[in-house]
């Protein structure tokens, strides 16, 4: 008997903002980023589910998702990988990890919506 691979865990939205840093701000020792490009992808267990689906597995992700706009975007991203979701309602905002990067290196990471529903998927990574 075979069936889908079931992944159970958190789902968060990873955002990478990549830019070119050729100078420092005159207001302080901070790089000024130009030519910004933003990419989003599933994070947490949703990333594991997406990778498994990309490898050709039938995947069901059991997770909690919010109905806010980052949650809608996250659900759409998950589905583009062919992952089916068995979603519970997430109370609070969709957890997001936002990485600001230049030349492939992280300059800062900003977390949003972490811990609002009594869980903290962004705190340890």
Secondary structure, DSSP 8 states (H G I E B T S, - for coil): ----EEEES-EEEEEEEEEEEEEE-TTSS-EEEEEEEEEEEEEEHHHHHHHHHHTT--EEEEEEE-SSHHHHHHHHHHHHTT-EEEEEE-SS---EEEEEEETTEEEEEEEESTTTTS--TTS--
